[in-house]
């Protein structure tokens, strides 16, 4: 398994950019889905809460399933903001979202089981490799904003053990509609009713909505149980403070789902020891209960993200109108913009012909000092020129500098 598992392509690209910056290069970095503190600080209430917990000596082991304070706060938060009600036993806290995603895979998927996921998506190919599962990737394209067509996804449900969705989606920054999600959920319920009659194991839905608070414009976030209440039995939520509160390094995530599955996930994560630090858990609990602190923080943070996405999108559309080989999909949520740069067949000033996404990525990094991630890093086959731009670590000045750099690089091609 270890021999088959490959490292993160995103982190490899980010490491190369760090080396360039260390050498003094001025790079417009749109690679890692993170936040630069100079652009986006964590909420004051979260920072002050962590400091207070440390001062109080809250440095010992937390309960393996999470502190009672945080688990209860998560439930109040979900009832208040999403209209969802769960018992405390349905909540599991861990050191960020990744251990919880692994815990879901490990709890419900056996070697050889079928796992269905749309691509582009984040890391499902790696998790299926670690589990020895049979991954079935449903290819999505720009005609659906890189979101799954419900019928194409449903066509793969037969024999599947887990289906994985993310909305708003990493990497595209687009979000599932109510109609699409309802159709998928109704099909899962129909599938599981048939399986129950045959005495077969159910199909579960991993619903990663860690970006749900970062929806922009007319985008409305929807959840499976809110649309189809029976889905509460089969939906496993992934969430945390990493994205909506710029707390990627604080490492507090939570999963919510059926008690029987959460109990088994808790045993797995307990043995791994992937716990969130107690001070961060206590501070997160206080933050989730503080509606005013959340509202005031998002009034600034969400505007900052949406302004960056809109400005980048507008700049790219201006280049498109100039006749350059670029395009972009209007942002809906998260911190990402989906961008197409496809000057394939053209020759660089150094005499190299651009044939692949990787060729374009390398050329833009070397020539324009722009760091981006090709959609191949998210499981997309082929070279259609699609890339993820992440704005969480980018200043408005960096975005303004990107457009002329990109123009110059594309105009230099022959």
ABEGO torsion letter per residue (X at the ends): XAAABBBBAAAAAAAAAAAAAAAGBBBBBAABBBBBAAABBBBAAAAAAAAAAAAAGBABBBBAAEBAAAAAAAAAAAAAAAGBBBBAAABBBBBEAAAAAAAAAAAABBBGBBBBBBOBBBGAAAAAAAAGBBBBBBBBBAAAGGBBBAAAAAAAABGBABBBBBOBBOAAGBBBBAAAAAAAAAAAAAAAAAAAAAGBBBBBBBBBAAAAABBBEABBBBBAAAABAAAAAABBBBBEAAAAAGAAAAGBBBBBBBAAAAAAAAAAAAAAGBBBBAAAAAAAAAAAABAAAAAAAAAAAAAAAAAAAAAAAAAAAAAAAAGBBBBBBBBABEABBBBBBBABGBBBAAGBBBABAAAAAAAAAAAAGBBBBBAAAAGBBEBAGBBBBBAAABBAAAAAAAAAAAAAAAAABX
